[in-house]
Amino acid sequence: MADADASLPCPGCGCRAVAGARAHALQAALRRDDFDAAIELGLLDAGIDCAGCNAACRDALRAARLARTRALAARERFRAREARLARRQRERRERRRQAAGDAGQRAATTPTAALPPAAPAAVARALARAGRRGQR
């Protein structure tokens, strides 16, 4: 950090400790709701703290770090869930497509009006009987 930045007081408690300049910059970024800048400054690094700041200020920085860590973890879980659901949907669609294809192949190869082998003989007997009745 530049010397000009090191002399800036902590926006949380007013501390001017030079050793805590990075923590002070983090506090300033968090007060502006600039999470991108806070992450670039090391919000997620557990070692950044200012011993000169009061306990409430240090606790606020730790709480912000914990909240951002939890938010990032939740985002990763959400993305993993979305990917898992998309994969399951693709697999389900593929299984349905294969089942529909298998059913179509079975329908095409299975004769739908196949008669049993004894059917022609039964039809011939019936016709013979009908012919005899008509002669009487």
Disulfide bonds with the S-S distance in Angstrom:
none
